[in-house]
Amino acid sequence: MTRFPARRLVVGAVVSALVGLTLGSAQAFNPQPEPPGFGMFGITEIQQAHLHVALPAVQRLRGQHPPDPCRVELSFVNEAGMAVWVEMHTIMPGDTVNMIFTPTRTIPTDTLAADVAPIRHQLRAVVMPLDRAFPPGPCRDLVATVQVDNQAGGAPTLTLSPRAAGDVNGDGRTATWHLFGPIAIGFGHTARLNAVNVGAGRSMCRIDWAFVDETGARTGGTAMIGAGQAIHADFVHDNPDRGTALIRAEVMSSGRMCASSDAIGTLEGFDSTTLMSHTAQNPQLLVPAVRQ
């Protein structure tokens, strides 16, 4: 395997950390289906995650009556697929609702807050319509955004959009490359590739991934992720003499038990000390790979 000029590779999984994870299944990495689907992102205990969901009354533009109120279950779930925060909302046509998640930070009574190391929480937002008539139903045309702030003042520090509708392709038997644009990280920062299987039941996705730097040097692995689970891999910039690294990611999703809308990927950049993200992006290009 070609090594980067300077790097430390850390791979995180639902159960354990390993360089070569196992995988299998085909899915498009970033569609905005109905309802909106999100990839993973991370926050620390001094940050908040906001999920904004709107029901545009676009039917008026179509010369139709606006939809009835939409009932939704909103949640943030972790890498194991377990919900850490859940709320029920009713959204009126033309309105927007907001859900906020603030991680609990426990500081021993004999310890200063400054002496407690930050903990990074890997999350994804889930929007689940509760009306059986979806789609098209009253929850048709939902739009959503995730934002992160540092609690003080509430100014957003990171914004994450859903996968795009055009990214949903394939029939579950075609492998697809998901290509990310480069992100710049300096010394003391980390590039993190997230992959989550948002499918249900027996869905199983194979993820073959690689980090590629500005010189073309590559390192990567393979992972299997079941329904509701996620994995992540890290490229850590720990060489003070290297300068800025331009890191991009290439991911191939494949597998007969993985539908084209099951796998969602995000590429993050964050401070390795504070663990706060400053960059999050979806794949920019989908390229069909060899049929499995």
GITAMO-V556738 format. One line per field, one symbol per residue. ss: DSSP state (h for helix, s for strand, l for the rest). A space follows every 10 residues. Layout:
ss->???
//
This chain:
ss->lllllllsss ssllllllll llllllllll llllllslll sssllllsss sssssllhhh llllllllls ssssssslll llssssssss sllllsssss ssllllllll llhhhlllll sssssssssl llllllllll lssssssssl lllllsssss slllhhhlll lllssssssl llssslllss ssssssslll lllsssssss sslllllsss ssssssllls ssssssllll llllssssss ssssllllll llssssssss slllllssss slllssssss sl
//
